[in-house]
Amino acid sequence: MDLDELIRQGKIKRIFRAKRKLTHPNLVSHITQRAAGKDPLFLEDDDYLFMLANLKDTSKRTSLDVYAFCLMPNHIHLLVSPHEDELHVPMRDLFSRYAMWFNKKYERRGHLFGGPYRQSVCLDDAYLLAVSLYIHMNPVRAGLVNDPAEYRWSSVRLYNNDNAPSSFINSGFVLRLLANDRKTQKQVYKDLMEKSVSFIEEDALENSNAVHKLKSSLVGIFPSVFSRIVKSRQIAQYAGLDVLDEEELNRRINEFKIGYPISSPETIKAKRFLIEQLIARGYKRDEIAARIGVSVKTVYNILKVVT
């Protein structure tokens, strides 16, 4: 089944995409882009400042909302959503314009970026929060600073500074998941960041499950925060989609293991649904087989079935 259709049916919460991107209106995405090889993307302050001005200009010229960002020396993290079916347009403009400017400034030739940008689609409010935290904690994970608030080239100050200036970055989209008033929102976000230090170990550019692991760790420490988030269904309403949360998926997997007939049409349909859900979350075929209690061959066979 086409992934776009799965999204419209509410069967997918998060997809890690390196090739064909999804551009459904109001779809929230974690965008990552890195330099070619070990080359830097930013050499001096003016480079960072140009990229930020470029990002602001791109968001104004297109329908792009920007919720968080972090510019690292050799890669970029963005949390964004387009109001129209046009994600590729602002991303193309943002990266191509910077590459041309950078190459001209430093009299270099060749590709600045190491291939197409990557997209992790987020339709789960808890995952949205985890992405924002991961983005802001990235400089700490990389050893550039000890406190994320010390890093100049991210949107973190909009999230934890009570006197932060107005900005084109819409930090409220994430913060209002945490509380009703802004002061409490920022305090809770600070608490989450402090705990995140212990769990930011893996690189989302290399491991598509890095953010999911961070989220799972924080759920155990802040159960009341994430209980509130599950009930909010903010992204589902924003994108006009009916989606499952992580707990519901786990419940269905457990029910399947103990309750379905072995070879009925209902069983095959249920297995395919669960397999599609797990593929969307970055699981490999052998991991899916172990998770739902079938063989790897069965996983492949079920995916071949036309429903």
C-alpha positions in Angstrom: 0.0 0.0 0.0 1.2 3.5 -0.8 2.7 5.3 2.2 0.8 8.5 1.5 -2.5 6.5 1.7 -1.4 4.9 4.9 -0.9 8.3 6.4 -4.4 9.5 5.3 -5.8 6.3 6.9 -4.0 7.1 10.1 -1.9 4.0 10.1 1.5 5.7 10.3 2.9 8.0 13.0 6.5 8.3 11.9 8.4 7.5 8.8 12.1 7.9 8.2 12.5 8.9 4.5 15.8 9.4 2.6 14.4 9.1 -0.9 10.7 9.8 -1.9 9.5 12.5 0.5 6.0 12.9 1.8 4.5 16.4 1.4 1.0 16.1 2.8 -0.2 19.5 4.0 0.5 20.2 7.7 2.6 17.1 8.0 5.3 17.7 10.7 8.7 16.6 9.7 12.2 16.3 11.3 14.5 17.3 8.5 18.2 16.4 8.6 20.9 17.5 6.1 24.6 16.9 6.3 27.7 18.0 4.5 29.4 15.9 1.9 31.9 13.6 3.7 33.6 15.3 6.6 33.5 18.8 5.1 32.0 21.6 7.3 28.9 23.5 6.4 29.8 26.5 8.5 33.2 28.0 8.9 32.5 31.3 10.7 29.6 33.2 12.3 28.5 34.9 9.0 27.8 31.4 7.6 25.4 30.5 10.4 23.8 34.0 10.2 23.3 33.6 6.5 21.6 30.2 6.9 19.3 31.6 9.6 18.4 34.6 7.4 17.9 32.2 4.6 15.6 30.0 6.7 13.5 33.0 7.8 13.2 34.2 4.3 12.2 30.8 3.0 9.6 30.4 5.6 8.0 33.7 4.7 8.1 33.1 0.9 6.5 29.6 1.2 4.0 28.0 3.5 6.6 26.6 5.8 6.2 26.7 9.6 9.4 26.3 11.6 9.2 24.9 15.1 12.8 24.2 16.0 16.3 24.2 14.5 19.9 23.5 15.2 22.8 24.3 13.0 25.7 22.1 13.7 29.2 22.5 12.2 28.6 19.8 9.6 24.9 19.1 9.6 21.4 20.7 10.2 18.3 19.7 12.1 14.9 21.3 11.4 11.4 20.7 12.7 8.9 22.0 10.2 5.6 21.6 8.4 4.2 23.1 5.2 0.6 24.3 5.0 0.5 23.2 1.3 1.7 20.1 -0.5 5.1 21.6 -1.2 7.7 20.5 1.3 10.2 20.0 -1.5 10.0 23.6 -2.6 11.2 25.3 0.6 13.8 22.6 1.2 15.1 22.9 -2.3 15.3 26.7 -2.0 16.9 26.6 1.5 19.7 24.2 0.7 20.5 25.2 -2.9 20.6 28.9 -2.1 23.0 28.2 0.8 25.2 25.9 -1.2 25.6 28.5 -4.0 26.4 31.2 -1.5 28.9 29.1 0.4 30.7 27.9 -2.8 30.9 31.4 -4.1 32.2 32.8 -0.8 34.9 30.2 -0.4 35.7 29.8 -4.1 34.9 26.0 -4.0 33.3 23.7 -6.5 31.3 20.5 -6.1 28.4 19.4 -3.9 28.2 21.0 -0.5 25.6 18.5 0.9 26.0 14.8 1.1 22.9 13.9 -0.9 19.2 14.5 -0.5 17.9 15.7 2.9 16.3 13.1 5.1 12.8 13.3 6.5 11.3 11.7 9.6 7.5 12.3 9.6 6.0 12.8 13.0 2.3 12.4 13.7 2.6 11.5 17.3 2.7 14.3 19.9 5.1 12.5 22.2 7.5 11.9 19.3 7.2 15.6 18.4 8.4 16.6 21.9 11.2 14.1 21.7 12.4 15.4 18.3 12.4 19.0 19.7 14.5 17.9 22.7 16.8 15.8 20.6 17.4 18.8 18.2 18.2 21.1 21.1 20.4 18.6 22.9 22.5 17.8 19.8 25.3 20.2 20.6 25.7 18.5 24.0 25.7 15.1 22.4 28.4 16.3 20.0 30.5 17.7 22.9 30.3 21.3 21.7 28.8 22.6 25.0 27.8 21.2 28.4 24.5 23.2 28.6 22.3 23.3 25.5 21.4 26.9 26.4 25.0 27.9 25.7 24.8 26.9 22.1 24.2 30.0 19.9 23.0 28.4 16.7 19.8 26.7 17.8 16.2 27.7 18.8 16.7 26.5 22.4 16.5 30.0 24.0 13.0 30.4 22.7 12.1 27.2 24.7 13.7 28.0 28.0 14.2 31.7 28.3 11.3 33.7 29.8 12.5 36.9 28.1 13.1 35.4 24.7 12.5 37.9 21.8 9.8 37.4 19.2 10.8 35.1 16.4 9.6 33.5 13.2 10.2 30.2 15.0 6.9 28.9 16.4 8.1 27.4 19.7 4.5 27.5 21.1 3.5 24.5 18.9 5.7 22.2 21.0 5.5 24.0 24.3 1.8 24.0 24.6 1.9 20.3 24.9 3.4 20.7 28.3 1.1 23.1 30.2 -1.4 25.9 29.7 0.8 28.9 30.7 4.1 29.8 29.1 6.2 30.0 32.2 5.3 26.5 33.3 5.8 25.2 29.7 9.4 26.5 29.7 10.1 25.1 33.2 8.9 21.7 32.2 10.9 21.8 29.0 14.0 22.7 31.0 13.4 19.7 33.3 13.1 17.4 30.3 16.3 18.7 28.8 18.2 18.1 32.0 17.1 14.5 32.0 17.7 14.1 28.3 21.5 14.5 28.8 21.7 11.0 30.1 19.9 9.5 27.1 21.3 11.4 24.1 23.8 8.8 22.9 22.9 7.9 19.3 23.0 10.0 16.2 19.6 10.3 14.4 21.6 10.7 11.1 22.9 7.2 11.6 20.1 5.5 13.6 16.5 6.3 12.7 15.4 5.0 16.2 17.5 7.4 18.2 14.7 9.9 18.9 12.3 7.1 19.6 14.7 5.7 22.2 14.9 9.1 23.8 11.2 9.4 24.0 10.8 5.9 25.6 13.4 6.8 28.3 11.6 10.1 29.1 8.2 8.5 29.3 9.3 6.4 32.3 10.7 9.5 34.1 7.8 11.9 33.3 4.7 9.8 33.2 2.3 12.7 34.0 3.8 14.9 31.3 3.4 12.2 28.6 0.0 11.2 29.9 -1.1 14.8 29.2 0.6 14.7 25.7 -1.2 11.5 24.7 -4.6 13.1 25.4 -3.8 16.3 23.5 -3.8 14.8 19.9 -2.5 18.1 18.7 -0.8 16.9 15.6 -3.7 14.6 14.6 -6.0 17.6 14.7 -3.6 19.9 13.0 -3.0 17.6 10.1 -6.6 16.4 9.9 -5.6 12.7 10.5 -6.8 10.0 12.9 -3.6 8.3 14.2 -2.8 5.6 16.7 -0.6 6.3 19.6 2.3 4.1 20.7 0.4 2.5 23.6 -2.4 1.5 21.3 -0.1 -0.2 18.8 1.6 -2.1 21.6 -1.8 -3.2 22.9 -2.8 -4.5 19.5 0.5 -6.4 19.1 -0.1 -8.1 22.5 -3.7 -8.9 21.6 -2.6 -10.4 18.3 -0.1 -12.7 20.0 -2.7 -14.3 22.2 -6.0 -14.1 20.4 -6.0 -14.4 16.6 -6.7 -17.7 14.7 -3.6 -18.9 12.9 -4.5 -18.6 9.2 -7.8 -16.7 8.9 -8.2 -13.7 6.6 -8.6 -11.5 9.7 -5.3 -12.8 11.0 -3.5 -11.9 7.7 -5.0 -8.5 7.6 -4.1 -7.8 11.3 -0.5 -9.0 10.7 -0.1 -6.8 7.6 -1.4 -3.8 9.6 1.1 -4.4 12.4 4.0 -5.0 9.9 3.2 -1.7 8.1 3.2 0.1 11.5 6.5 -1.3 12.5 8.2 -0.7 9.1 7.0 2.9 9.5 8.9 3.1 12.8 12.1 1.9 11.3 12.1 -1.7 12.3 13.9 -4.2 10.1 12.2 -7.4 8.8 13.9 -9.7 11.3 13.0 -7.4 14.2 9.4 -7.3 13.0 9.2 -11.0 12.9 10.5 -11.3 16.5 8.2 -8.5 17.7 4.9 -10.1 16.4 6.0 -13.7 16.7 6.3 -14.9 13.1 9.1 -16.0 10.8 10.9 -13.5 8.5 9.6 -15.4 5.5 6.1 -14.9 6.8 6.7 -11.2 7.1 7.7 -11.0 3.4 4.8 -13.2 2.3 2.3 -11.1 4.1 3.6 -7.9 2.5 3.1 -9.5 -0.9 -0.6 -10.1 -0.2 -2.8 -7.6 -2.0 -5.5 -6.2 0.3 
